[in-house]
Amino acid sequence: MELKKTISNEELSELPLKFFDGEIVEIGDYSTFNRIMPELERQQILGFDTETRPSFKKGNVNQVALLQLSTGKKAYLFKLKQIGLPKKLARLLRNPQIIKAGVAIHDDIKALQKLSYFEAAGFIELQTFVKKFGIENFSLKKLSGIVLNFRISKSQQLSNWENQNLTKEQQIYAATDAWVGFEIYKNLVSYQLPDSLE
């Protein structure tokens, strides 16, 4: 099967809308954090994303509020306003053996490093990775259409990610973004690259 290079907004709108439908774990206290970290440390590939409360004032940037990591079946939402960036989590983010795949991750990593500095390792920038496959669209939305053949909603993007209690819609949106990163990477590595591109 050959991947498309691009997808138009019209083609995208005709694809089925999908959301993450696995288990979502919110981590806003240390007992939950300590319980789930061994599961995460056993993973080889994780989808990665963050969310920050939007600022509508010029020059005012809010601190990153949420870190999302996802497998194919489980999404972990770390509420950074409540727990900060604990050492075990920083250790996972600098572990080169665990792949963390996401889109436009440079600013996400920088925002996390402001909470607690770590040397990032094991990260895959999908916007760069997809170029090997001749793909010319780089947004998460368009990549999900090209690689996964479905579209995702961005309706919660500008919501308040610092809420003490995330709404169900926010949980699903945040989980979906990280899960899609996981699925795009996993699907692409299963394709055989043409000899000329290897």
Residue pairs with C-beta under 8 A, 6 or more apart in sequence:
1 191
3 133
3 134
3 135
3 146
3 147
3 191
4 135
4 146
5 134
5 135
5 136
5 137
6 135
6 136
6 137
6 142
6 146
7 137
7 142
7 145
7 146
11 145
12 141
12 142
12 145
12 151
13 151
15 145
15 149
15 150
15 151
16 150
16 151
17 150
17 151
17 152
17 153
18 144
18 148
18 150
18 151
18 152
18 176
19 152
19 153
19 172
19 176
20 70
20 75
20 172
20 175
20 176
20 179
22 71
22 72
22 73
22 74
22 75
22 175
22 179
23 73
23 74
23 75
24 74
24 75
24 77
24 171
24 172
24 175
25 32
25 36
25 74
25 75
25 76
25 77
26 32
26 77
26 79
26 166
26 171
27 33
27 36
27 76
27 77
27 78
27 79
27 83
28 79
28 82
28 83
29 82
29 83
30 83
30 86
33 78
33 83
33 86
33 88
33 89
34 88
36 76
37 88
37 89
37 92
39 74
40 46
40 69
40 76
40 92
41 88
41 92
41 95
41 98
43 71
43 98
44 97
44 98
44 99
45 71
45 98
45 99
45 101
45 182
45 185
45 186
46 69
46 70
46 71
46 98
46 99
46 100
46 101
46 178
46 182
47 68
47 69
47 70
47 71
47 100
47 101
47 102
47 177
47 178
47 179
47 180
47 181
47 182
47 183
47 185
48 68
48 69
48 100
48 101
48 102
48 105
48 108
48 123
48 178
48 181
49 67
49 68
49 102
49 103
49 108
49 174
49 177
49 178
49 181
50 64
50 66
50 67
50 68
50 108
50 111
50 112
51 64
51 65
51 66
51 68
51 161
51 174
51 177
52 61
52 62
52 63
52 64
52 65
52 66
52 111
52 161
53 62
53 65
53 160
53 161
53 162
54 62
54 157
54 158
55 61
55 62
62 162
63 80
63 81
63 111
63 114
63 115
64 80
64 108
64 111
64 112
64 114
64 115
65 79
65 80
65 81
65 161
65 162
66 77
66 78
66 79
66 80
66 161
66 166
66 174
67 77
67 78
67 80
67 85
67 89
67 112
68 75
68 76
68 77
68 78
68 174
68 175
68 177
68 178
69 75
69 76
69 78
69 100
69 178
70 76
70 175
70 178
70 179
70 181
70 182
71 182
72 179
72 182
72 183
72 186
75 174
75 175
75 178
75 179
77 166
77 171
77 174
77 175
78 89
79 166
80 115
81 162
84 115
84 116
85 112
85 115
85 116
85 118
87 116
90 116
90 118
91 118
92 98
93 100
93 109
93 112
93 118
93 120
93 121
93 122
94 118
94 119
94 120
94 121
94 122
95 121
95 122
96 121
96 122
97 122
98 122
99 122
99 123
99 124
99 185
100 122
100 123
100 124
101 123
101 124
101 126
101 129
101 181
101 182
101 184
101 185
102 108
102 123
102 124
102 125
102 126
102 178
102 181
103 125
103 126
103 127
103 138
103 139
103 140
103 143
103 181
104 125
104 127
104 140
105 123
105 125
106 125
109 120
109 123
112 118
113 120
124 185
126 138
126 140
126 143
126 181
126 184
126 185
127 138
129 185
129 188
130 138
130 143
130 147
130 184
130 188
132 193
132 197
133 188
133 191
133 193
133 197
134 197
135 143
135 146
135 147
137 143
137 146
140 152
140 177
140 180
140 181
141 151
141 152
141 154
143 180
143 184
144 150
144 151
144 152
144 180
144 183
144 184
145 151
147 183
147 184
147 187
147 188
148 180
148 183
148 184
148 187
152 176
152 177
152 180
153 173
153 176
154 173
155 169
155 173
156 169
156 170
156 173
156 174
157 173
159 167
159 169
159 170
159 173
161 170
161 174
163 170
166 174
